[in-house]
Amino acid sequence: MDFSDLNKATANSFNKQKAIIKKVLAGQSVYCPSCKQLLVVKPSVNTLRIECSKGCTDIQLETH
């Protein structure tokens, strides 16, 4: 089996998420690529979430 296309898509998605995380945590206004709503940071005890109000973007980071 050739997984090269899947690996490229996965790497591309990871790099897009990483860029979003960097911009949001730097204080920049970043909008959801799907619904164009502003992404917000929602901290909790063990995680940090970056999400839009509709839920189409939902990135969770562990904080411990």
Residue pairs with C-beta under 8 A, 6 or more apart in sequence:
16 33
17 59
20 30
20 39
20 50
20 57
20 59
21 50
21 59
21 61
23 30
24 30
24 39
24 41
24 50
25 41
29 38
30 38
30 39
31 37
31 38
31 39
31 52
32 38
32 39
32 52
32 54
32 56
32 57
33 57
34 52
34 54
34 56
34 57
35 52
35 54
35 56
37 52
37 53
37 54
38 52
38 53
39 50
39 51
39 52
39 57
40 50
40 51
40 52
40 53
41 48
41 49
41 50
42 48
42 49
42 50
42 51
43 49
43 63
45 63
46 62
46 63
46 64
47 60
47 61
47 62
47 63
48 60
48 61
48 63
49 58
49 59
49 60
49 61
50 57
50 58
50 59
50 61
51 57
51 58
51 59
52 58
